[in-house]
Amino acid sequence: MPDRMKLLYKIWKKDIANVQLKNEYLRYTKIHDKVDAKIKYDKTLVENSVGNTKIVNKLEIADSMNKYFCKIGQKLSAKIDKPLQTATKMPVMNCKTIFLNPINSDEVINIINNMKFKNCGVDKINTKTIKTMARHIVEPLVHIFNLSIDTAIWPNSLKMLRLRKTGTKNALNYLTNTLYNNLNASIPTIVTFLHLAKAFDTVDHVLLIEKLYHIGIRGQALDLLKSYLNNRHQKFRINNVEADNLTINR
């Protein structure tokens, strides 16, 4: 039981006849139960993917989680009902085509200046370092970005996703506290729980490319997106233990 729930329960028990305290406690527990149910559902999905074997080694856990997230998109996509005879409705064909213009150093500097401070990515370079070195690295970055546009090739090093284990308890406490505070302040709040994991990877890439063509993304721009969608990799990290790179199945 979260600390806030315990506190509300103790306050209510001291004044058991207080209907308002009772309703606040019941309202909070209802929110908590819904969030907790979603977390348990996700946990069950992962457990089912590795079978009944109990894994305690951190590297094996990271490897199992990595394999799960690499395959889940393909598995979920296979379960989606697809019409057999009805043709997929396409957007109206746009007669205009998007073009990618070369970027310049001012654009890159502006993007760097507006970057939020975050931890290191796959390249292990944090945002503070990039901002500090911006004037010294802007020209090489401009060259790399324009080369990517000209050749319609998305660099493989920029198609790497790193997943980290997050604390579900902290996430649960944060969400329930936020909802409770909003309700207490009479702020309308809506929460949507999506049971569709890896939504991006359930998208049919062939269908996506065809729709993008219809709305005006063609030629070089479309080839660049195709390059991004192909041969994407990811790795899963738990504390200081990291699994090997795996290809995302789609």
KATAWO-V182214 format. One record per run of one state. SS is the DSSP state (a for helix, b for strand, c for the rest). FROM is the first residue (numbers start at 1). TO is the last residue. If there is no record, write none. Layout:
BEGIN
SS;FROM;TO  SS;FROM;TO
END
This chain:
BEGIN
c;1;2  a;3;14  c;15;18  a;19;50  c;51;57  a;58;79  c;80;104  a;105;113  c;114;126  a;127;132  c;133;133  a;134;151  c;152;155  a;156;158  c;159;159  b;160;164  c;165;167  a;168;184  c;185;198  a;199;202  c;203;204  a;205;215  c;216;218  a;219;229  c;230;232  b;233;238  c;239;240  b;241;242  c;243;245  b;246;247  c;248;250
END
